[in-house]
């Protein structure tokens, strides 16, 4: 019986699948089984999985009809035979010694579940200067936010199997699973400061409809937390919903909503957004101050533009959106001003507009990060066309 079971749902992930599996097979800790649940792939992922399963007996190929990521992970939980269980995504990759460090954390601290930090990379695998994940222990009272990315979670098999991914959800299902774990009274301990997983942010999956669905999924999880009756307590001493204050849940709702506003502004997709925000603010009663740091806005900018944190290219992108952002911010509900969001965001946009004037990004870097490529291409095409016309004119003169 393997010491560890790794559950990897796969659906049309061929571009990054081989890299994801190789990062697991090359780990210093090799006593594991990799359960690859092929969720009805049609892009060649099935062939990749079959080839790996024939090459390495630790890779188990489990095909099924397309049922979604939650059903795939639940099937992996059902088939897992290891003493410990963790999850992997088909488009991410593990960093060196990731499995060993988390297993060591669990055994040395005699913990049930641990979670690690994730290094954010772009579609090419290049670092974006952002690391996410808690530095501290997480309990049920921390469920108002996502304490750890699901692919950094590792735990004892009996504990991980005690919760299920909601198969009726297509968004925020991993957050709902973590809530189910922590509601049992568990504590997720951090595995350390160094990241254990490289987590991809790429624009191909960030369509407007997908991001809107993701927002609604997160708000549904928060609604579920708010609906937990405070009088309910499990026999094993699980915490009650009273450990998460209503004010904290309202704040989390608002922060998710504000994050969506920032993302839409950076992507220049604000049609109908002010009406949507106004309708959601009516449900989120109660005015309070929220803390808004430059890092919050910069992280959203990194995700939207796919440009490294702190780079001149990021300031360039933010500055270009600033002149379109202010008229939109003026139409938002006054409660956003009361909570400090609009003021902090305006200050952030102004500071980056000034920074852009002082530091100009290079042409090569703008091209690499696919910024203004259409305008650059137009300039180059016009230049070549002008050269061609000049040649024709000079030949005729001769």
Rosetta blueprint (number, residue, H / E / L):
1 X L
2 X L
3 X L
4 X E
5 X E
6 X E
7 X E
8 X E
9 X E
10 X E
11 X L
12 X L
13 X L
14 X H
15 X H
16 X H
17 X H
18 X H
19 X H
20 X H
21 X H
22 X H
23 X H
24 X H
25 X H
26 X L
27 X L
28 X L
29 X L
30 X L
31 X L
32 X E
33 X E
34 X E
35 X E
36 X E
37 X E
38 X E
39 X E
40 X L
41 X L
42 X L
43 X L
44 X L
45 X H
46 X H
47 X H
48 X H
49 X H
50 X H
51 X H
52 X H
53 X H
54 X H
55 X H
56 X L
57 X L
58 X L
59 X E
60 X E
61 X E
62 X E
63 X E
64 X E
65 X L
66 X L
67 X L
68 X L
69 X H
70 X H
71 X H
72 X H
73 X H
74 X H
75 X H
76 X H
77 X H
78 X H
79 X H
80 X L
81 X L
82 X L
83 X L
84 X E
85 X E
86 X E
87 X E
88 X E
89 X E
90 X L
91 X L
92 X L
93 X E
94 X E
95 X L
96 X L
97 X L
98 X H
99 X H
100 X H
101 X H
102 X H
103 X H
104 X H
105 X H
106 X H
107 X H
108 X H
109 X H
110 X L
111 X L
112 X L
113 X E
114 X E
115 X E
116 X E
117 X E
118 X E
119 X E
120 X E
121 X E
122 X L
123 X L
124 X L
125 X L
126 X L
127 X E
128 X E
129 X E
130 X E
131 X E
132 X E
133 X L
134 X L
135 X L
136 X L
137 X L
138 X E
139 X L
140 X H
141 X H
142 X H
143 X L
144 X L
145 X L
146 X L
147 X L
148 X L
149 X L
150 X H
151 X H
152 X H
153 X L
154 X E
155 X E
156 X E
157 X H
158 X H
159 X H
160 X H
161 X L
162 X L
163 X L
164 X L
165 X L
166 X L
167 X L
168 X L
169 X L
170 X L
171 X L
172 X L
173 X H
174 X H
175 X H
176 X H
177 X H
178 X H
179 X H
180 X H
181 X H
182 X H
183 X L
184 X L
185 X L
186 X L
187 X L
188 X E
189 X E
190 X E
191 X E
192 X E
193 X E
194 X E
195 X E
196 X E
197 X E
198 X E
199 X E
200 X E
201 X L
202 X L
203 X H
204 X H
205 X H
206 X L
207 X L
208 X H
209 X H
210 X H
211 X H
212 X H
213 X H
214 X H
215 X H
216 X H
217 X H
218 X H
219 X H
220 X H
221 X H
222 X H
223 X H
224 X H
225 X H
226 X H
227 X H
228 X L
229 X L
230 X L
231 X L
232 X L
233 X L
234 X L
235 X L
236 X L
237 X L
238 X L
239 X L
240 X L
241 X H
242 X H
243 X H
244 X L
245 X L
246 X H
247 X H
248 X H
249 X H
250 X H
251 X H
252 X H
253 X H
254 X H
255 X H
256 X H
257 X H
258 X H
259 X H
260 X H
261 X H
262 X H
263 X H
264 X H
265 X H
266 X H
267 X L
268 X L
269 X L
270 X L
271 X L
272 X L
273 X H
274 X H
275 X H
276 X H
277 X H
278 X H
279 X H
280 X H
281 X H
282 X H
283 X H
284 X L
285 X L
286 X L
287 X L
288 X L
289 X L
290 X L
291 X L
292 X L
293 X L
294 X H
295 X H
296 X H
297 X H
298 X H
299 X H
300 X H
301 X H
302 X H
303 X H
304 X H
305 X H
306 X L
307 X L
308 X L
309 X L
310 X L
311 X L
312 X H
313 X H
314 X H
315 X H
316 X H
317 X H
318 X H
319 X H
320 X H
321 X H
322 X H
323 X H
324 X H
325 X H
326 X H
327 X H
328 X H
329 X H
330 X H
331 X L
332 X L
333 X L
334 X H
335 X H
336 X H
337 X H
338 X H
339 X L
340 X L
341 X H
342 X H
343 X H
344 X H
345 X H
346 X H
347 X H
348 X H
349 X H
350 X H
351 X H
352 X H
353 X H
354 X H
355 X H
356 X H
357 X H
358 X H
359 X L
360 X L
361 X L
362 X L
363 X H
364 X H
365 X H
366 X H
367 X H
368 X H
369 X L
370 X L
371 X L
372 X L
373 X H
374 X H
375 X H
376 X H
377 X H
378 X H
379 X H
380 X H
381 X H
382 X H
383 X H
384 X H
385 X H
386 X H
387 X H
388 X H
389 X H
390 X H
391 X H
392 X H
393 X H
394 X H
395 X H
396 X H
397 X H
398 X L
